[in-house]
Amino acid sequence: MCKMFAGIPIENYESETRSLRLGGHATSIRLEVAYWHLLEELASAEKMPLARFLTTLYVEVLDLHGEVRNFASLLRCACLLHLERVVDAAAVRTEPQPQRAMAQLSLVR
């Protein structure tokens, strides 16, 4: 099992720092390259540039919680949550119909 993960190309987990403006303030965020790639895909799916996507997320978190603590960690967790949803959606599409129906019934109860 470890060979699968140990073989990840080094350039995917090297850190990259990017400078941007969030809430009108110049800042920089340091993430692993793999996270930057995924965030770019998420921004593209929302039909916006990465900087606008990150600013929108920052403002939404600020509005919801009154502060944004450790934005880089929030971005990593958002990426993981997105990947979880992708995996769950793929599992539902490949699940046999009777099992899916039973799962839905158990959610209703």
Contact map, one row per residue, 1 for C-alpha under 8 A:
1111100000000000000000000000000000000000000000000000000000000000000000000000000000000000000000000000000000000
1111110000000000000000000000000000000000000000000000000000000000000000000000000000000000000000000000000000000
1111111000000000000000000000000000000000000000000000000000000000000000000000000000000000000000000000000000000
1111111100000000000000000000000000000000000000000000000000000000000000000000000000000000000000000000000000000
1111111100000000000000000000000000000000000000000000000000000000000000000000000000000000000000000000000000000
0111111100000000000000000000000000000000000000000000000000000000000000000000000000000000000000000000000000000
0011111110000000000000000000000000000000000000000000000000000000000000000000000000000000000000000000000000000
0001111111011000000000000000000000000000000000000000000000000000000000000000000000000000000000000000000000000
0000001111111000000000000000000000000000000000000000000000000000000000000000000000000000000000000000000000000
0000000111111100000000000000000000000000000000000000000000000000000000000000000000000000000000000000000000000
0000000011111100000000000000000010000000000000000000000000000000000000000000000000000000000000000000000000000
0000000111111100000000000000000111000000000000000000000000000000000000000000000000000000000000000000000000000
0000000111111110000000000000000111000000000000000000000000000000000000000000000000000000000000000000000000000
0000000001111111000000000000000110000000000000000000000000000000000000000000000000000000000000000000000000000
0000000000001111100000000000011110000000000000000000000000000000000000000000000000000000000000000000000000000
0000000000000111110000000000011110000000000000000000000000000000000000000000000000000000000000000000000000000
0000000000000011111000000001111000000000000000000000000000000000000000000000000000000000000000000000000000000
0000000000000001111100000001110000000000000000000000000000000000000000000000000000000000000000000000000000000
0000000000000000111110000111100000000000000000000000000000000000000000000000000000000000000000000000000000000
0000000000000000011111000111100000000000000000000010000000000000000000000000000000000000000000000000000000000
0000000000000000001111111110000000000000000000000010001000000000000000000000000000000000000000000000000000000
0000000000000000000111111110000000000000000000000000011001000000000000000000000000000000000000000000000000000
0000000000000000000011111000000000000000000000000000001001100000000000000000000000000000000000000000000000000
0000000000000000000011111100000000000000000000000000000000000000000000000000000000000000000000000000000000000
0000000000000000000011111110000000000000000000000000000000000000000000000000000000000000000000000000000000000
0000000000000000001111011111000000000000000000000000000000000000000000000000000000000000000000000000000000000
0000000000000000001111001111100000000000000000000000000000000000000000000000000000000000000000000000000000000
0000000000000000111100000111110000000000000000000000000000000000000000000000000000000000000000000000000000000
0000000000000000111100000011111000000000000000000000000000000000000000010000000000000000000000000000000000000
0000000000000011110000000001111100000000000000000000000000000000000000010000000000000000000000000000000000000
0000000000000011100000000000111110110000000000000000000000000000000000010000000000000000000000000000000000000
0000000000011111000000000000011111110000000000000000000000000000000000000000000000000000000000000000000000000
0000000000111111000000000000001111111000000000000000000000000000000000000000000000000000000000000000000000000
0000000000011000000000000000000111111100000000000000000000000000000000000000000000000000000000000000000000000
0000000000000000000000000000001111111110000000000000000000000000000000000001001000000000000000000000000000000
0000000000000000000000000000001111111111000000000000000000000000000000000000000000000000000000000000000000000
0000000000000000000000000000000011111111100000000000000000000000000000000000000000000000000000000000000000000
0000000000000000000000000000000001111111110000000000000000000000000000000000001000000000000000000000000000000
0000000000000000000000000000000000111111111000000100000000000000000000000000001000000000000000000000000000000
0000000000000000000000000000000000011111111100001100000000000000000000000000000000000000000000000000000000000
0000000000000000000000000000000000001111111110000000000000000000000000000000000000000000000000000000000000000
0000000000000000000000000000000000000111111111000000000000000000000000000000000000000000000000000000000000000
0000000000000000000000000000000000000011111111111100100000000000000000000000000000000000000000000000000000000
0000000000000000000000000000000000000001111111111100000000000000000000000000000000000000000000000000000000000
0000000000000000000000000000000000000000111111110000000000000000000000000000000000000000000000000000000000000
0000000000000000000000000000000000000000011111110000100000000000000000000000000000000000000000000000000000000
0000000000000000000000000000000000000000001111111000000000000000000000000000000000000000000000000000000000000
0000000000000000000000000000000000000000001111111101100000000000000000000000000000000000000000000000000000000
0000000000000000000000000000000000000001001100111111100000000000000000000000000000000000000000000000000000000
0000000000000000000000000000000000000011001100011111110000000000000000000000000000000000000000000000000000000
0000000000000000000110000000000000000000000000001111111000000000000000000000000000000000000000000000000000000
0000000000000000000000000000000000000000000000011111111100000000000000000000000000000000000000000000000000000
0000000000000000000000000000000000000000001001011111111110000000000000000000000000000000000000000000000000000
0000000000000000000001000000000000000000000000000111111111000000000000000000000000000000000000000000000000000
0000000000000000000011100000000000000000000000000011111111100000000000000000000000000000000000000000000000000
0000000000000000000000000000000000000000000000000001111111110000000000000000000000000000000000000000000000000
0000000000000000000000000000000000000000000000000000111111111000000000000000000000000000000000000000000000000
0000000000000000000001100000000000000000000000000000011111111100000100100000000000000000000000000000000000000
0000000000000000000000100000000000000000000000000000001111111110000000000000000000000000000000000000000000000
0000000000000000000000000000000000000000000000000000000111111111000000000000000000000000000000000000000000000
0000000000000000000000000000000000000000000000000000000011111111111100000000000000000000000000000000000000000
0000000000000000000000000000000000000000000000000000000001111111111100000000000000000000000000000000000000000
0000000000000000000000000000000000000000000000000000000000111111111000000000000000000000000000000000000000000
0000000000000000000000000000000000000000000000000000000000011111110000000000000000000000000000000000000000000
0000000000000000000000000000000000000000000000000000000000001111111100000000000000000000000000000000000000000
0000000000000000000000000000000000000000000000000000000000001111111100000000000000000000000000000000000000000
0000000000000000000000000000000000000000000000000000000000001110111110000000000000000000000000000000000000000
0000000000000000000000000000000000000000000000000000000001001100111111100000000000000000000000000000000000000
0000000000000000000000000000000000000000000000000000000000000000001111100000000000000000000000000000000000000
0000000000000000000000000000000000000000000000000000000000000000000111111100000000000000000000000000000000000
0000000000000000000000000000000000000000000000000000000001000000000111111110000000000000000000000000000000000
0000000000000000000000000000111000000000000000000000000000000000000001111111000000000000000000000000000000000
0000000000000000000000000000000000000000000000000000000000000000000001111111100000000000000000000000000000000
0000000000000000000000000000000000000000000000000000000000000000000001111111110000000000000000000000000000000
0000000000000000000000000000000000000000000000000000000000000000000000111111111000000000000000000000000000000
0000000000000000000000000000000000100000000000000000000000000000000000011111111100000000000000000000000000000
0000000000000000000000000000000000000000000000000000000000000000000000001111111110000000000000000000000000000
0000000000000000000000000000000000000000000000000000000000000000000000000111111111000000000000000000000000000
0000000000000000000000000000000000100110000000000000000000000000000000000011111111100000000000000000000000000
0000000000000000000000000000000000000000000000000000000000000000000000000001111111110000000000000000000000000
0000000000000000000000000000000000000000000000000000000000000000000000000000111111111000000000000000000000000
0000000000000000000000000000000000000000000000000000000000000000000000000000011111111100000000000000000000000
0000000000000000000000000000000000000000000000000000000000000000000000000000001111111110000000000000000000000
0000000000000000000000000000000000000000000000000000000000000000000000000000000111111111000000000000000000000
0000000000000000000000000000000000000000000000000000000000000000000000000000000011111111100000000000000000000
0000000000000000000000000000000000000000000000000000000000000000000000000000000001111111110000000000000000000
0000000000000000000000000000000000000000000000000000000000000000000000000000000000111111111000000000000000000
0000000000000000000000000000000000000000000000000000000000000000000000000000000000011111111100000000000000000
0000000000000000000000000000000000000000000000000000000000000000000000000000000000001111111110000000000000000
0000000000000000000000000000000000000000000000000000000000000000000000000000000000000111111111000000000000000
0000000000000000000000000000000000000000000000000000000000000000000000000000000000000011111111100000000000000
0000000000000000000000000000000000000000000000000000000000000000000000000000000000000001111111100001000000000
0000000000000000000000000000000000000000000000000000000000000000000000000000000000000000111111100000000000000
0000000000000000000000000000000000000000000000000000000000000000000000000000000000000000011111110000000000000
0000000000000000000000000000000000000000000000000000000000000000000000000000000000000000001111111011000000000
0000000000000000000000000000000000000000000000000000000000000000000000000000000000000000000001111111000000000
0000000000000000000000000000000000000000000000000000000000000000000000000000000000000000000000111111100000000
0000000000000000000000000000000000000000000000000000000000000000000000000000000000000000000000011111110000000
0000000000000000000000000000000000000000000000000000000000000000000000000000000000000000000000111111111000000
0000000000000000000000000000000000000000000000000000000000000000000000000000000000000000000100111111111100000
0000000000000000000000000000000000000000000000000000000000000000000000000000000000000000000000001111111110000
0000000000000000000000000000000000000000000000000000000000000000000000000000000000000000000000000111111111000
0000000000000000000000000000000000000000000000000000000000000000000000000000000000000000000000000011111111100
0000000000000000000000000000000000000000000000000000000000000000000000000000000000000000000000000001111111110
0000000000000000000000000000000000000000000000000000000000000000000000000000000000000000000000000000111111111
0000000000000000000000000000000000000000000000000000000000000000000000000000000000000000000000000000011111111
0000000000000000000000000000000000000000000000000000000000000000000000000000000000000000000000000000001111111
0000000000000000000000000000000000000000000000000000000000000000000000000000000000000000000000000000000111111
0000000000000000000000000000000000000000000000000000000000000000000000000000000000000000000000000000000011111
